[in-house]
Amino acid sequence: MRKLVYYVAVTLDGRIAGPGGEFDFYPTGTPEQAAAYSAAMNERYPETIPTVARAAFGLTDTPNRRFDTVIMGLGSYQPALAEGIGSPYGHLKQYVVSRSLGRAPSPDVTVVPGDPLRLVRDLKGQDGLDIWLCGGGKLAGTLLPEIDRLVIKSYPVVAGSGIPAFDTAFTPTRFAPEDRQIFDNGVTVTTYAPA
């Protein structure tokens, strides 16, 4: 069965973005450290690079390795829309969970105004690669019961405030680490499975 994987960057205090959606404050290290980290992550998860940036990373013809579907909230979709990009991940089947968006500007994006839990359960029953939960925090909080893996890229920075990785009611949910790698730029990438 396909898995729902929350693959996300977080600060030390559990924020995925600043109060206004900022994410440009994440430290990347020296140019060499940033390049090594980027190459390692792109090797593992090439499909998480937006379609418009794949050529710059040498990923134009790279097949999807882990995911063939992406689910995101409107806040995660909005930066692409602001740049005039209606289909940010054209190499994936794309779903945007939003009650307010209405119709997507691209036919390659399916807007889901209803229950995202039902959507994920339906997708898990289909054949294919895993499903990437791109964000944001409210959507991750709603989908917490269906998350099969967490891939947390923890950056060495404290945001202080901003968008939490999980925005939900108090719901202690245990996960156990399966794999961890520390990069020279200070980023720790840990994969967790439900405990």
TIVO-110194 format. One record per atom (N, C-alpha, C, O): residue in three letters; x, y, z. Coordinates in pm, whole numbers, padded with zeros to 5 digits, always signed. Layout:
BEGIN
ALAXYZ;...
This chain:
BEGIN
MET+00085-00119+00000;MET+00000+00000+00000;MET+00089+00124+00000;MET+00195+00127+00062;ARG+00043+00226-00070;ARG+00116+00352-00074;ARG+00119+00417+00064;ARG+00030+00396+00146;LYS+00224+00495+00088;LYS+00238+00564+00216;LYS+00222+00714+00196;LYS+00257+00769+00091;LEU+00168+00780+00298;LEU+00166+00925+00303;LEU+00289+00968+00382;LEU+00306+00929+00498;VAL+00375+01048+00318;VAL+00501+01089+00377;VAL+00504+01241+00389;VAL+00493+01312+00289;TYR+00519+01289+00511;TYR+00534+01433+00535;TYR+00682+01464+00529;TYR+00756+01442+00625;TYR+00725+01516+00415;TYR+00865+01552+00388;TYR+00871+01704+00399;TYR+00816+01775+00315;VAL+00940+01753+00504;VAL+00929+01896+00534;VAL+01053+01947+00606;VAL+01119+01872+00678;ALA+01083+02073+00586;ALA+01190+02142+00658;ALA+01130+02212+00779;ALA+01024+02273+00769;VAL+01198+02203+00894;VAL+01150+02267+01016;VAL+01265+02336+01088;VAL+01382+02302+01071;THR+01228+02434+01168;THR+01324+02500+01255;THR+01337+02419+01383;THR+01263+02323+01404;LEU+01430+02457+01468;LEU+01447+02386+01596;LEU+01323+02398+01684;LEU+01298+02312+01769;ASP+01246+02506+01664;ASP+01124+02522+01743;ASP+00999+02478+01666;ASP+00888+02521+01698;GLY+01017+02393+01565;GLY+00905+02328+01499;GLY+00826+02412+01401;GLY+00709+02382+01376;ARG+00886+02516+01345;ARG+00816+02601+01247;ARG+00859+02561+01106;ARG+00976+02533+01081;ILE+00762+02560+01014;ILE+00794+02532+00874;ILE+00810+02660+00794;ILE+00861+02658+00682;ALA+00767+02771+00851;ALA+00782+02902+00787;ALA+00760+03009+00893;ALA+00710+02983+01003;GLY+00799+03131+00857;GLY+00776+03243+00947;GLY+00630+03285+00947;GLY+00549+03224+00877;PRO+00594+03388+01024;PRO+00454+03431+01035;PRO+00392+03471+00902;PRO+00271+03457+00883;GLY+00474+03522+00810;GLY+00423+03562+00679;GLY+00452+03460+00570;GLY+00444+03491+00452;GLY+00486+03337+00610;GLY+00519+03233+00513;GLY+00665+03233+00471;GLY+00702+03162+00378;GLU+00749+03313+00537;GLU+00890+03323+00499;GLU+00962+03190+00523;GLU+00935+03120+00621;PHE+01053+03158+00433;PHE+01138+03041+00454;PHE+01281+03070+00409;PHE+01364+02979+00406;ASP+01309+03195+00375;ASP+01443+03232+00329;ASP+01542+03252+00442;ASP+01657+03286+00416;PHE+01502+03232+00565;PHE+01590+03248+00680;PHE+01659+03117+00721;PHE+01743+03117+00811;TYR+01624+03008+00655;TYR+01687+02880+00688;TYR+01836+02886+00650;TYR+01869+02920+00537;PRO+01926+02855+00745;PRO+02069+02859+00713;PRO+02108+02741+00625;PRO+02062+02629+00644;THR+02194+02769+00526;THR+02235+02664+00433;THR+02383+02629+00443;THR+02427+02533+00381;GLY+02460+02707+00522;GLY+02602+02680+00535;GLY+02683+02745+00425;GLY+02633+02832+00354;THR+02808+02704+00412;THR+02894+02757+00307;THR+02842+02709+00171;THR+02761+02616+00167;PRO+02886+02770+00062;PRO+02842+02721-00069;PRO+02872+02572-00091;PRO+02791+02501-00151;GLU+02985+02526-00043;GLU+03021+02385-00059;GLU+02928+02296+00024;GLU+02882+02191-00022;GLN+02901+02339+00147;GLN+02811+02261+00233;GLN+02670+02258+00176;GLN+02605+02154+00177;ALA+02624+02372+00128;ALA+02490+02379+00069;ALA+02480+02290-00055;ALA+02379+02222-00074;ALA+02584+02289-00138;ALA+02583+02207-00259;ALA+02581+02058-00224;ALA+02511+01980-00289;ALA+02659+02019-00124;ALA+02664+01877-00085;ALA+02529+01832-00028;ALA+02480+01724-00060;TYR+02470+01917+00054;TYR+02339+01885+00113;TYR+02232+01875+00003;TYR+02154+01779-00001;SER+02231+01974-00086;SER+02133+01976-00194;SER+02148+01853-00283;SER+02048+01791-00321;ALA+02271+01818-00317;ALA+02293+01702-00404;ALA+02243+01573-00338;ALA+02183+01489-00404;ALA+02269+01559-00208;ALA+02224+01438-00136;ALA+02072+01428-00133;ALA+02016+01322-00157;MET+02006+01539-00102;MET+01860+01537-00094;MET+01796+01522-00232;MET+01695+01453-00245;ASN+01854+01585-00333;ASN+01800+01573-00468;ASN+01817+01431-00522;ASN+01736+01383-00601;GLU+01923+01364-00479;GLU+01943+01224-00518;GLU+01834+01136-00459;GLU+01783+01046-00526;ARG+01798+01161-00334;ARG+01697+01080-00266;ARG+01554+01115-00308;ARG+01470+01028-00327;TYR+01529+01245-00323;TYR+01392+01293-00346;TYR+01389+01393-00463;TYR+01352+01508-00443;PRO+01426+01350-00585;PRO+01431+01445-00697;PRO+01295+01505-00732;PRO+01288+01617-00784;GLU+01189+01432-00704;GLU+01056+01479-00740;GLU+01008+01595-00655;GLU+00907+01657-00687;THR+01079+01627-00546;THR+01037+01738-00460;THR+01088+01873-00509;THR+01058+01976-00450;ILE+01165+01872-00616;ILE+01211+01996-00678;ILE+01103+02042-00776;ILE+01061+01964-00862;PRO+01058+02167-00765;PRO+00955+02216-00858;PRO+00999+02200-01004;PRO+01118+02208-01035;THR+00904+02177-01090;THR+00931+02152-01230;THR+01017+02260-01293;THR+01108+02229-01370;VAL+00989+02387-01262;VAL+01064+02497-01324;VAL+01210+02500-01281;VAL+01292+02562-01349;ALA+01246+02435-01171;ALA+01383+02438-01121;ALA+01459+02309-01151;ALA+01579+02300-01123;ARG+01394+02210-01205;ARG+01459+02080-01225;ARG+01578+02087-01320;ARG+01679+02020-01297;ALA+01570+02167-01425;ALA+01681+02178-01519;ALA+01805+02236-01450;ALA+01916+02189-01474;ALA+01786+02336-01367;ALA+01899+02400-01297;ALA+01972+02302-01207;ALA+02091+02318-01182;PHE+01901+02200-01158;PHE+01962+02099-01071;PHE+02002+01972-01148;PHE+02044+01873-01087;GLY+01989+01975-01280;GLY+02024+01860-01361;GLY+01928+01744-01346;GLY+01966+01628-01361;LEU+01801+01774-01316;LEU+01701+01671-01289;LEU+01592+01661-01395;LEU+01490+01595-01374;THR+01612+01726-01508;THR+01506+01734-01609;THR+01447+01598-01644;THR+01325+01583-01647;ASP+01531+01500-01671;ASP+01483+01368-01712;ASP+01490+01264-01602;ASP+01477+01144-01628;THR+01512+01308-01478;THR+01523+01214-01367;THR+01384+01161-01331;THR+01292+01239-01306;PRO+01369+01028-01328;PRO+01237+00974-01293;PRO+01205+00993-01145;PRO+01295+01009-01063;ASN+01078+00992-01115;ASN+01036+01000-00975;ASN+01083+00874-00904;ASN+01062+00763-00953;ARG+01145+00891-00790;ARG+01198+00777-00716;ARG+01108+00735-00601;ARG+01091+00616-00575;ARG+01050+00832-00533;ARG+00974+00801-00412;ARG+00826+00837-00425;ARG+00739+00761-00381;PHE+00797+00952-00486;PHE+00660+01003-00491;PHE+00613+01018-00635;PHE+00691+01048-00726;ASP+00482+00998-00655;ASP+00421+01034-00784;ASP+00301+01126-00764;ASP+00234+01164-00860;THR+00275+01162-00637;THR+00160+01245-00602;THR+00203+01342-00493;THR+00280+01306-00403;VAL+00152+01465-00501;VAL+00177+01564-00396;VAL+00044+01622-00349;VAL-00045+01649-00429;ILE+00034+01640-00217;ILE-00082+01705-00156;ILE-00031+01825-00079;ILE+00065+01814-00002;MET-00095+01939-00098;MET-00053+02060-00028;MET-00174+02145+00007;MET-00280+02134-00056;GLY-00156+02228+00107;GLY-00258+02326+00141;GLY-00240+02451+00056;GLY-00142+02462-00018;LEU-00333+02542+00066;LEU-00326+02665-00013;LEU-00202+02746+00019;LEU-00143+02806-00070;GLY-00161+02749+00147;GLY-00042+02824+00185;GLY+00084+02772+00118;GLY+00174+02849+00087;SER+00091+02642+00094;SER+00206+02583+00025;SER+00198+02604-00125;SER+00301+02607-00193;TYR+00078+02617-00176;TYR+00057+02639-00320;TYR+00074+02786-00357;TYR+00113+02818-00469;GLN+00045+02874-00264;GLN+00041+03018-00290;GLN+00172+03076-00345;GLN+00166+03158-00436;PRO+00293+03037-00295;PRO+00416+03094-00351;PRO+00430+03069-00502;PRO+00477+03156-00575;ALA+00389+02952-00547;ALA+00394+02925-00692;ALA+00296+03015-00765;ALA+00330+03072-00869;LEU+00174+03027-00713;LEU+00074+03114-00777;LEU+00123+03258-00785;LEU+00099+03326-00885;ALA+00191+03304-00680;ALA+00243+03441-00678;ALA+00346+03464-00789;ALA+00365+03577-00835;GLU+00410+03357-00832;GLU+00509+03365-00941;GLU+00445+03334-01077;GLU+00516+03326-01178;GLY+00314+03317-01080;GLY+00245+03287-01205;GLY+00256+03142-01247;GLY+00236+03109-01364;ILE+00288+03054-01153;ILE+00304+02911-01182;ILE+00182+02838-01127;ILE+00166+02825-01006;GLY+00098+02791-01216;GLY-00023+02722-01174;GLY-00003+02574-01147;GLY-00084+02512-01079;SER+00106+02518-01201;SER+00135+02375-01184;SER+00280+02360-01138;SER+00368+02333-01220;PRO+00306+02378-01008;PRO+00445+02377-00961;PRO+00515+02242-00972;PRO+00637+02238-00986;TYR+00441+02134-00966;TYR+00500+02000-00972;TYR+00435+01922-01085;TYR+00366+01822-01062;GLY+00456+01967-01206;GLY+00393+01907-01324;GLY+00432+01762-01346;GLY+00363+01691-01420;HIS+00539+01717-01284;HIS+00584+01579-01296;HIS+00517+01487-01193;HIS+00546+01368-01187;LEU+00427+01545-01111;LEU+00351+01469-01011;LEU+00202+01494-01030;LEU+00163+01592-01093;LYS+00120+01406-00978;LYS-00024+01432-00970;LYS-00040+01526-00850;LYS+00005+01494-00740;GLN-00104+01642-00872;GLN-00108+01748-00772;GLN-00248+01771-00718;GLN-00345+01782-00792;TYR-00256+01779-00584;TYR-00382+01809-00515;TYR-00357+01926-00421;TYR-00259+01929-00347;VAL-00448+02024-00424;VAL-00445+02137-00332;VAL-00572+02131-00249;VAL-00683+02136-00303;VAL-00555+02120-00118;VAL-00670+02115-00027;VAL-00703+02258+00013;VAL-00625+02324+00081;SER-00819+02305-00030;SER-00859+02444-00002;SER-01009+02460-00020;SER-01067+02414-00118;ARG-01070+02527+00077;ARG-01212+02560+00065;ARG-01232+02693-00007;ARG-01341+02722-00056;SER-01127+02775-00014;SER-01142+02910-00068;SER-01087+02929-00210;SER-01121+03027-00276;LEU-01003+02837-00258;LEU-00939+02857-00388;LEU-01038+02849-00503;LEU-01024+02922-00601;GLY-01137+02765-00493;GLY-01228+02748-00605;GLY-01165+02660-00710;GLY-01136+02542-00685;ARG-01142+02716-00826;ARG-01084+02640-00937;ARG-00935+02673-00949;ARG-00896+02789-00938;ALA-00853+02572-00972;ALA-00710+02593-00992;ALA-00685+02656-01128;ALA-00759+02629-01223;PRO-00582+02740-01138;PRO-00552+02801-01267;PRO-00490+02705-01368;PRO-00470+02742-01483;SER-00460+02583-01326;SER-00403+02484-01417;SER-00487+02357-01413;SER-00531+02315-01306;PRO-00510+02296-01529;PRO-00586+02170-01531;PRO-00507+02054-01469;PRO-00563+01948-01444;ASP-00377+02074-01445;ASP-00292+01971-01386;ASP-00305+01964-01234;ASP-00248+01876-01170;VAL-00380+02058-01175;VAL-00396+02066-01031;VAL-00542+02041-00996;VAL-00632+02104-01051;THR-00564+01949-00904;THR-00699+01920-00856;THR-00720+01988-00722;THR-00645+01964-00628;VAL-00821+02071-00713;VAL-00855+02137-00587;VAL-00952+02047-00512;VAL-01051+02000-00567;VAL-00922+02024-00385;VAL-01004+01940-00300;VAL-01065+02028-00191;VAL-00996+02064-00095;PRO-01194+02064-00205;PRO-01255+02151-00105;PRO-01309+02077+00016;PRO-01348+02138+00115;GLY-01312+01945+00007;GLY-01372+01865+00113;GLY-01272+01798+00204;GLY-01169+01855+00238;ASP-01303+01677+00243;ASP-01230+01602+00344;ASP-01096+01549+00292;ASP-01096+01459+00208;PRO-00983+01602+00339;PRO-00854+01551+00292;PRO-00823+01410+00343;PRO-00747+01338+00279;LEU-00882+01371+00456;LEU-00861+01234+00505;LEU-00917+01132+00406;LEU-00854+01030+00378;ARG-01035+01160+00355;ARG-01095+01069+00256;ARG-01012+01065+00129;ARG-00992+00958+00070;LEU-00963+01182+00087;LEU-00877+01187-00032;LEU-00755+01097-00013;LEU-00724+01015-00099;VAL-00686+01111+00100;VAL-00566+01032+00124;VAL-00598+00884+00131;VAL-00524+00802+00075;ARG-00705+00848+00196;ARG-00742+00705+00204;ARG-00772+00649+00065;ARG-00736+00535+00035;ASP-00838+00729-00019;ASP-00864+00685-00157;ASP-00733+00669-00234;ASP-00715+00571-00306;LEU-00642+00767-00220;LEU-00514+00762-00291;LEU-00429+00643-00246;LEU-00362+00580-00327;LYS-00432+00614-00118;LYS-00355+00500-00067;LYS-00402+00369-00126;LYS-00323+00275-00138;GLY-00526+00360-00163;GLY-00580+00238-00222;GLY-00549+00221-00369;GLY-00577+00116-00427;GLN-00491+00323-00431;GLN-00456+00316-00573;GLN-00312+00268-00589;GLN-00232+00276-00496;ASP-00281+00218-00706;ASP-00143+00178-00736;ASP-00059+00302-00759;ASP-00109+00404-00806;GLY+00068+00293-00725;GLY+00158+00402-00751;GLY+00265+00413-00645;GLY+00276+00331-00554;LEU+00345+00518-00660;LEU+00449+00547-00562;LEU+00383+00614-00441;LEU+00262+00633-00438;ASP+00465+00650-00343;ASP+00413+00713-00223;ASP+00358+00852-00251;ASP+00377+00907-00359;ILE+00290+00907-00152;ILE+00223+01037-00161;ILE+00299+01135-00073;ILE+00320+01109+00046;TRP+00340+01247-00130;TRP+00416+01348-00058;TRP+00320+01452+00000;TRP+00250+01520-00074;LEU+00319+01463+00131;LEU+00249+01572+00198;LEU+00348+01687+00205;LEU+00444+01683+00282;CYS+00324+01789+00124;CYS+00415+01902+00109;CYS+00396+02006+00220;CYS+00490+02077+00254;GLY+00279+02016+00274;GLY+00249+02116+00377;GLY+00112+02173+00347;GLY+00051+02141+00245;GLY+00066+02255+00433;GLY+00123+02315+00552;GLY+00077+02252+00682;GLY+00026+02140+00687;GLY+00096+02330+00786;GLY+00076+02281+00921;GLY-00066+02240+00953;GLY-00087+02139+01021;LYS-00165+02316+00906;LYS-00304+02280+00933;LYS-00341+02150+00862;LYS-00408+02064+00918;LEU-00297+02138+00737;LEU-00325+02017+00662;LEU-00255+01897+00727;LEU-00314+01790+00739;ALA-00130+01916+00769;ALA-00056+01807+00836;ALA-00126+01767+00965;ALA-00132+01649+00998;GLY-00178+01864+01038;GLY-00252+01833+01160;GLY-00376+01751+01132;GLY-00407+01657+01205;THR-00447+01787+01027;THR-00568+01712+00989;THR-00533+01571+00944;THR-00605+01476+00975;LEU-00423+01557+00870;LEU-00385+01427+00813;LEU-00299+01342+00905;LEU-00257+01233+00867;LEU-00271+01391+01024;LEU-00184+01318+01118;LEU-00221+01170+01133;LEU-00131+01087+01135;PRO-00350+01134+01142;PRO-00383+00991+01157;PRO-00342+00906+01037;PRO-00331+00784+01049;GLU-00320+00967+00923;GLU-00288+00892+00801;GLU-00140+00901+00762;GLU-00099+00841+00663;ILE-00060+00975+00839;ILE+00083+00989+00805;ILE+00157+00860+00840;ILE+00154+00814+00954;ASP+00224+00803+00739;ASP+00296+00678+00754;ASP+00446+00698+00776;ASP+00513+00609+00830;ARG+00498+00810+00736;ARG+00639+00843+00755;ARG+00652+00994+00769;ARG+00578+01071+00708;LEU+00749+01033+00850;LEU+00791+01172+00856;LEU+00935+01176+00808;LEU+01018+01096+00852;VAL+00966+01268+00719;VAL+01105+01295+00683;VAL+01126+01441+00720;VAL+01084+01532+00648;ILE+01191+01461+00834;ILE+01207+01594+00892;ILE+01348+01645+00867;ILE+01446+01586+00912;LYS+01356+01755+00793;LYS+01484+01821+00770;LYS+01492+01933+00874;LYS+01434+02040+00855;SER+01565+01908+00982;SER+01572+02002+01094;SER+01690+02096+01076;SER+01806+02053+01076;TYR+01660+02225+01061;TYR+01763+02326+01039;TYR+01802+02391+01171;TYR+01718+02409+01258;PRO+01930+02426+01187;PRO+01978+02483+01313;PRO+01944+02631+01328;PRO+02032+02717+01327;VAL+01815+02659+01343;VAL+01770+02796+01360;VAL+01639+02794+01439;VAL+01558+02703+01424;VAL+01620+02894+01522;VAL+01495+02911+01597;VAL+01419+03027+01532;VAL+01474+03137+01518;ALA+01295+03004+01493;ALA+01214+03108+01429;ALA+01149+03200+01532;ALA+01136+03320+01509;GLY+01108+03145+01645;GLY+01040+03226+01747;GLY+00890+03228+01730;GLY+00816+03216+01828;SER+00844+03242+01608;SER+00702+03232+01577;SER+00690+03196+01431;SER+00788+03198+01356;GLY+00569+03162+01391;GLY+00549+03125+01252;GLY+00452+03010+01241;GLY+00374+02982+01332;ILE+00457+02943+01128;ILE+00364+02834+01097;ILE+00420+02704+01156;ILE+00531+02663+01120;PRO+00345+02640+01245;PRO+00395+02516+01304;PRO+00389+02399+01205;PRO+00310+02401+01110;ALA+00472+02300+01228;ALA+00473+02182+01141;ALA+00340+02107+01149;ALA+00295+02050+01050;PHE+00279+02109+01267;PHE+00147+02048+01288;PHE+00062+02148+01363;PHE+00092+02183+01477;ASP-00044+02194+01300;ASP-00136+02289+01364;ASP-00266+02213+01390;ASP-00354+02207+01304;THR-00276+02157+01510;THR-00391+02074+01545;THR-00414+02080+01695;THR-00334+02139+01768;ALA-00520+02021+01740;ALA-00548+02011+01883;ALA-00441+01923+01948;ALA-00369+01850+01880;PHE-00432+01930+02078;PHE-00336+01848+02152;PHE-00365+01702+02122;PHE-00467+01647+02164;THR-00273+01639+02049;THR-00291+01502+02003;THR-00158+01429+02008;THR-00096+01410+01903;PRO-00110+01387+02124;PRO+00018+01317+02129;PRO+00017+01193+02040;PRO-00065+01103+02058;THR+00107+01191+01944;THR+00116+01082+01847;THR+00262+01042+01838;THR+00346+01122+01798;ARG+00293+00919+01875;ARG+00431+00876+01884;ARG+00485+00829+01750;ARG+00415+00763+01672;PHE+00610+00865+01724;PHE+00685+00819+01609;PHE+00821+00770+01658;PHE+00872+00819+01758;ALA+00879+00675+01587;ALA+01011+00623+01621;ALA+01108+00651+01507;ALA+01073+00633+01391;PRO+01229+00696+01539;PRO+01326+00723+01433;PRO+01372+00595+01365;PRO+01397+00493+01430;GLU+01382+00601+01232;GLU+01430+00487+01154;GLU+01569+00514+01097;GLU+01650+00422+01082;ASP+01595+00640+01066;ASP+01722+00675+01001;ASP+01752+00821+01032;ASP+01661+00903+01042;ARG+01881+00853+01046;ARG+01919+00992+01074;ARG+02053+01021+01009;ARG+02145+00940+01015;GLN+02062+01137+00946;GLN+02188+01180+00887;GLN+02210+01326+00921;GLN+02119+01408+00910;ILE+02332+01358+00963;ILE+02369+01496+00995;ILE+02462+01545+00885;ILE+02562+01481+00853;PHE+02428+01660+00829;PHE+02507+01719+00722;PHE+02600+01826+00777;PHE+02576+01881+00885;ASP+02705+01856+00703;ASP+02805+01954+00747;ASP+02748+02094+00762;ASP+02805+02176+00834;ASN+02636+02123+00697;ASN+02575+02256+00711;ASN+02487+02265+00836;ASN+02422+02367+00859;GLY+02484+02159+00917;GLY+02409+02160+01042;GLY+02269+02105+01032;GLY+02200+02095+01134;VAL+02223+02068+00913;VAL+02089+02011+00896;VAL+02092+01863+00934;VAL+02181+01789+00894;THR+01993+01823+01012;THR+01975+01682+01048;THR+01850+01633+00978;THR+01742+01691+00995;VAL+01862+01527+00902;VAL+01747+01467+00831;VAL+01714+01335+00900;VAL+01795+01242+00902;THR+01594+01328+00955;THR+01552+01209+01028;THR+01422+01156+00968;THR+01328+01231+00941;THR+01419+01026+00948;THR+01298+00958+00902;THR+01236+00886+01021;THR+01304+00814+01094;TYR+01106+00908+01038;TYR+01031+00849+01149;TYR+00917+00766+01094;TYR+00861+00796+00989;ALA+00883+00660+01167;ALA+00764+00579+01139;ALA+00676+00581+01264;ALA+00727+00600+01374;PRO+00546+00562+01248;PRO+00459+00557+01367;PRO+00509+00451+01465;PRO+00547+00340+01426;ALA+00509+00486+01593;ALA+00557+00393+01696;ALA+00445+00300+01741;ALA+00466+00215+01827;
